[in-house]
């Protein structure tokens, strides 16, 4: 009385219709991946490339800021590490990857 009869849905008659429905069901997923690539993945790869070229271009005497917030002048460069003069006569060894940015000359007094 309260529940109406339920009828099973019929299967599609042609096999071509089934293929088309599976393609259209995947379309939103593909579109989301494309948007994700252009919004998140591509800009992150660009930032990584810029950071890598900045680290490779470091030279003795550059003034830098590290990811920890330390400011200093580069005194010695190695393959993976560099020495950073943070005060008169005080040098700290840090990883090259810890360099956040190169500051303009004369920033540190």
LINSUL-V164372 format. One record per pair of residues at least 24 apart in sequence whose C-alpha atoms are under 8 Angstrom apart, sorted by the first residue. I is the first residue (numbers start at 1). J is the second residue. Records with the same first field share a line. If there is no record, write none. Layout:
BEGIN
I=J, J
END
This chain:
BEGIN
54=101, 102
55=96, 97, 99
62=102, 103, 105
63=102, 103, 104, 105, 107, 108
64=99, 100, 101, 102, 103
65=99, 100, 101, 102, 103
66=98, 99, 100, 101
67=98, 99, 100
68=98
71=108
72=108
73=108
END
